[in-house]
């Protein structure tokens, strides 16, 4: 995978590194849990329209668990992850919905399988968890699918992973997934511990789209963008950027994890991703070649 990083206006690294695919998750741990808190029971709704109406009315995130009773991974995930006490406490802030994997809805007078709808494309038709945002009023977020975490043999989510998912900041599907990948890296990089910044999110989105459009990873027009970003940041902050690309054909979660792993391969890249910055923005975009292009932009103090 090719990756590169720019601090200020100086190009620090640009190397081509290709690695075999590595599992996107850490070993599954079913360790012992403390005595369960009976007050942390989750109210799982079973009706899609009803749950959506409640989430909209109460201004909450709608979390849907697409279940498959015969899927062993699904049963393990429900017991070990969704049944974890800390996860259950965090789920109290969500409207929770449990649906069968083949659940259907009426759309334009036709019955369609929910997981086959374009908005759930990154669920891959698999059981797992998806989140729709009714908590934020921004037009690009409200009512949009902002998290998709399918369960596959390569993708499994421990209670630690799920806790990260439930604490993700406001953002689009691609933004939140890349932030998830940063936060779940075993070394705990700190670049998403500062304040997420709408302007930097927009800049990361724009550059990711540019890379995807030309199908070429890099810091294109950085000198111009660097000065424009600095002027907006103010407060003595200086812009810094990292970019990476995924393997062709990877799904969203796999690609996000691979891009973060790619940044880890270089001391220069990792110094930016692991550092604590006052403000940050991340995003990624898939090109017509099936490659995801990721961008992180930081305001360095």
C-alpha positions as CSV (number, residue, x, y, z in Angstrom):
1,X,0.0,0.0,0.0
2,X,1.3,3.4,-0.8
3,X,1.1,6.1,1.9
4,X,2.5,9.5,2.5
5,X,2.5,12.2,5.1
6,X,3.0,15.9,5.0
7,X,3.9,18.1,8.0
8,X,3.5,21.8,7.3
9,X,4.5,22.3,3.7
10,X,7.3,19.7,3.7
11,X,6.9,16.3,2.1
12,X,8.3,13.9,4.6
13,X,7.7,10.5,3.1
14,X,6.3,8.7,0.1
15,X,6.8,5.0,-0.1
16,X,5.2,2.0,-1.7
17,X,4.6,-0.9,0.7
18,X,2.4,-3.9,0.0
19,X,1.5,-6.4,2.6
20,X,-0.7,-9.5,2.6
21,X,-4.2,-9.0,4.1
22,X,-4.2,-9.4,7.9
23,X,-7.3,-10.0,10.0
24,X,-9.0,-6.8,11.0
25,X,-9.7,-7.8,14.6
26,X,-7.9,-8.8,17.7
27,X,-8.4,-12.3,19.2
28,X,-11.8,-12.9,20.6
29,X,-11.8,-12.7,24.3
30,X,-14.6,-14.3,26.3
31,X,-13.0,-13.4,29.7
32,X,-14.8,-13.3,32.9
33,X,-17.2,-10.4,33.7
34,X,-18.1,-8.8,36.9
35,X,-21.5,-9.3,38.5
36,X,-24.1,-8.0,36.0
37,X,-26.0,-4.8,36.6
38,X,-29.8,-5.5,36.3
39,X,-30.5,-1.8,35.5
40,X,-28.5,-2.1,32.3
41,X,-31.0,-4.3,30.5
42,X,-31.6,-3.2,26.9
43,X,-35.1,-2.7,25.5
44,X,-34.9,-4.3,22.1
45,X,-37.7,-3.1,19.8
46,X,-38.8,-5.6,17.1
47,X,-40.7,-3.2,14.7
48,X,-38.6,-1.1,12.3
49,X,-41.2,1.7,11.8
50,X,-41.9,2.0,15.5
51,X,-38.3,2.1,16.5
52,X,-37.5,4.7,13.8
53,X,-40.4,6.9,15.0
54,X,-39.2,6.7,18.6
55,X,-35.6,7.5,17.6
56,X,-36.8,10.5,15.5
57,X,-39.1,11.8,18.3
58,X,-36.5,11.4,21.1
59,X,-33.6,12.6,19.0
60,X,-31.5,9.5,19.5
61,X,-29.3,7.2,17.4
62,X,-31.2,4.1,16.1
63,X,-29.0,1.0,16.4
64,X,-30.2,-2.1,14.5
65,X,-28.9,-5.6,15.3
66,X,-29.5,-7.7,12.2
67,X,-29.7,-11.2,13.6
68,X,-29.3,-14.6,12.1
69,X,-30.3,-17.3,14.6
70,X,-28.4,-20.1,12.8
71,X,-25.1,-18.1,12.5
72,X,-22.6,-19.1,15.1
73,X,-20.7,-15.8,15.0
74,X,-24.0,-14.0,15.5
75,X,-24.8,-16.0,18.6
76,X,-21.3,-15.4,20.0
77,X,-21.5,-11.7,19.3
78,X,-24.9,-11.4,20.9
79,X,-23.8,-13.3,24.1
80,X,-20.3,-11.9,24.5
81,X,-20.5,-8.4,23.1
82,X,-24.1,-7.2,23.2
83,X,-24.5,-9.0,26.6
84,X,-21.4,-7.3,28.1
85,X,-22.4,-5.0,31.0
86,X,-20.5,-2.0,29.9
87,X,-21.9,-2.3,26.4
88,X,-25.4,-2.6,27.7
89,X,-25.0,0.5,29.8
90,X,-23.9,2.5,26.7
91,X,-26.8,1.1,24.7
92,X,-29.2,2.9,27.1
93,X,-28.5,6.0,25.1
94,X,-29.7,4.4,21.9
95,X,-33.0,3.2,20.5
96,X,-32.2,-0.5,19.9
97,X,-33.9,-2.6,17.3
98,X,-33.5,-6.3,16.6
99,X,-34.4,-7.6,13.2
100,X,-33.9,-10.9,11.3
101,X,-31.3,-10.7,8.6
102,X,-34.0,-11.2,6.0
103,X,-36.3,-8.5,7.4
104,X,-38.3,-6.7,4.7
105,X,-39.8,-3.2,4.4
106,X,-42.3,-1.5,2.0
107,X,-40.6,0.9,-0.3
108,X,-42.5,2.6,-3.2
109,X,-45.2,0.0,-2.9
110,X,-42.8,-2.9,-3.0
111,X,-41.5,-5.2,-0.4
112,X,-37.7,-5.2,-0.3
113,X,-35.2,-6.9,2.0
114,X,-33.8,-4.2,4.2
115,X,-30.2,-5.4,3.9
116,X,-30.4,-5.2,0.1
117,X,-31.3,-1.5,0.2
118,X,-28.4,0.7,-1.1
119,X,-28.1,2.5,2.3
120,X,-27.1,-0.7,3.9
121,X,-24.7,-1.7,1.1
122,X,-21.7,-1.9,3.5
123,X,-23.5,-4.5,5.7
124,X,-22.6,-6.9,2.9
125,X,-25.9,-8.7,3.4
126,X,-24.5,-10.0,6.7
127,X,-25.8,-10.0,10.3
128,X,-24.2,-7.3,12.4
129,X,-24.9,-3.8,13.6
130,X,-26.0,-0.6,11.8
131,X,-26.7,2.8,13.2
132,X,-28.9,5.6,11.8
133,X,-28.4,9.1,13.1
134,X,-31.5,10.9,14.5
135,X,-29.5,12.7,17.2
136,X,-28.0,15.4,15.0
137,X,-29.9,17.8,12.9
138,X,-27.2,18.5,10.2
139,X,-28.9,17.6,6.8
140,X,-26.0,15.3,5.8
141,X,-26.4,13.3,9.1
142,X,-30.0,13.3,10.1
143,X,-31.7,10.1,9.1
144,X,-28.6,8.7,7.5
145,X,-26.8,5.4,8.1
146,X,-23.6,6.4,9.9
147,X,-22.3,3.1,11.0
148,X,-22.2,-0.4,9.4
149,X,-20.4,-3.2,11.1
150,X,-21.1,-6.6,9.4
151,X,-20.1,-9.8,11.1
152,X,-17.9,-12.0,9.0
153,X,-15.1,-14.5,9.6
154,X,-12.6,-11.6,9.3
155,X,-14.6,-9.0,11.1
156,X,-15.7,-9.6,14.7
157,X,-16.3,-7.0,17.4
158,X,-15.4,-7.6,21.0
159,X,-16.9,-5.6,23.9
160,X,-14.0,-3.2,23.5
161,X,-14.7,-2.7,19.8
162,X,-18.4,-2.2,20.5
163,X,-17.7,0.4,23.2
164,X,-15.7,2.4,20.6
165,X,-18.5,2.1,18.1
166,X,-21.0,3.4,20.6
167,X,-18.8,6.4,21.5
168,X,-18.0,7.5,18.0
169,X,-18.4,11.3,17.3
170,X,-20.9,12.8,14.9
171,X,-19.9,12.1,11.3
172,X,-20.7,10.3,8.1
173,X,-20.4,6.6,7.5
174,X,-17.0,6.8,6.0
175,X,-15.7,9.4,8.6
176,X,-16.9,7.4,11.6
177,X,-15.5,4.1,10.2
178,X,-12.0,5.5,9.7
179,X,-12.1,7.1,13.2
180,X,-13.2,3.6,14.6
181,X,-10.2,2.1,12.9
182,X,-7.8,4.6,14.5
183,X,-9.4,4.2,17.9
184,X,-9.3,0.4,17.9
185,X,-5.7,0.1,16.8
186,X,-3.9,-1.9,19.5
187,X,-1.4,0.9,20.2
188,X,-4.1,3.5,21.0
189,X,-3.1,6.4,18.8
190,X,-4.3,9.7,20.2
191,X,-5.1,11.7,17.0
192,X,-8.9,11.3,17.5
193,X,-8.8,12.3,21.2
194,X,-8.9,16.0,20.5
195,X,-12.0,17.9,19.1
196,X,-13.4,16.7,15.8
197,X,-13.6,19.7,13.5
198,X,-16.3,20.2,10.8
199,X,-13.9,22.3,8.7
200,X,-11.2,19.6,8.8
201,X,-13.8,16.9,8.1
202,X,-14.8,18.8,5.0
203,X,-11.2,19.1,3.9
204,X,-10.5,15.4,4.5
205,X,-13.7,14.6,2.6
206,X,-12.8,16.8,-0.3
207,X,-9.2,15.5,-0.7
208,X,-10.3,11.8,-0.3
209,X,-12.8,12.4,-3.1
210,X,-10.1,14.1,-5.3
211,X,-7.8,11.1,-4.8
212,X,-10.7,8.7,-5.6
213,X,-11.6,10.6,-8.7
214,X,-8.1,10.6,-10.2
215,X,-7.4,7.1,-8.7
216,X,-4.1,8.3,-7.3
217,X,-3.1,8.6,-3.7
218,X,-1.1,11.7,-2.7
219,X,-1.0,15.2,-1.3
220,X,-2.1,16.9,-4.5
221,X,-2.1,20.7,-4.4
222,X,-0.9,20.6,-0.8
223,X,0.9,23.9,-0.9
224,X,-2.4,25.7,-1.8
225,X,-4.5,23.6,0.6
226,X,-1.9,24.0,3.5
227,X,-2.2,27.8,3.5
228,X,-5.9,27.8,3.1
229,X,-6.4,25.4,6.0
230,X,-4.0,27.3,8.2
231,X,-5.9,30.6,7.6
232,X,-9.1,28.9,8.8
233,X,-7.5,27.1,11.8
234,X,-6.1,30.2,13.5
235,X,-4.9,30.1,17.1
236,X,-1.4,29.3,16.0
237,X,-2.3,25.9,14.7
238,X,-0.5,24.4,11.7
239,X,-2.1,21.9,9.3
240,X,-0.7,18.4,8.9
241,X,-2.0,15.6,6.6
242,X,-1.7,11.9,6.2
243,X,-3.0,9.9,3.2
244,X,-3.3,6.2,2.4
245,X,-5.0,3.8,0.1
246,X,-6.6,0.3,0.6
247,X,-6.3,-2.9,-1.3
248,X,-8.8,-3.0,-4.2
249,X,-12.1,-4.6,-3.4
250,X,-12.0,-4.3,0.4
251,X,-15.2,-3.5,2.2
252,X,-15.4,-0.2,4.2
253,X,-14.4,-1.6,7.6
254,X,-11.5,-3.7,6.2
255,X,-10.2,-0.8,4.2
256,X,-10.3,1.6,7.1
257,X,-8.3,-0.9,9.3
258,X,-5.8,-1.5,6.5
259,X,-5.2,2.2,6.0
260,X,-4.5,2.7,9.7
261,X,-2.2,-0.3,9.6
262,X,-0.5,1.2,6.5
263,X,0.2,4.5,8.4
264,X,1.7,2.4,11.2
265,X,4.4,1.1,8.9
266,X,6.2,4.5,8.8
267,X,7.6,6.4,11.7
268,X,6.7,9.7,10.0
269,X,3.1,8.7,9.3
270,X,2.6,7.2,12.7
271,X,4.0,10.2,14.6
272,X,1.1,12.2,13.2
273,X,-1.6,9.6,13.7
274,X,-0.6,8.7,17.2
275,X,-0.1,12.3,18.5
276,X,-2.8,14.3,20.3
277,X,-3.9,17.3,18.3
278,X,-6.3,20.1,19.3
279,X,-8.5,19.4,16.3
280,X,-8.7,16.7,13.6
281,X,-10.7,15.4,10.7
282,X,-10.7,12.0,8.9
283,X,-12.5,10.6,5.9
284,X,-12.2,8.1,3.0
285,X,-13.7,7.6,-0.4
286,X,-13.8,4.6,-2.7
287,X,-12.7,5.1,-6.3
288,X,-14.0,3.5,-9.4
289,X,-11.1,1.1,-9.2
290,X,-12.4,-0.4,-5.9
291,X,-9.7,1.3,-3.8
292,X,-10.5,3.4,-0.8
293,X,-8.5,6.6,-0.4
294,X,-8.1,7.8,3.2
295,X,-7.2,11.3,4.5
296,X,-6.4,12.6,8.0
297,X,-5.9,16.3,8.6
298,X,-4.9,17.7,11.9
299,X,-4.4,21.1,13.5
300,X,-1.1,20.8,15.3
301,X,-0.3,23.1,18.2
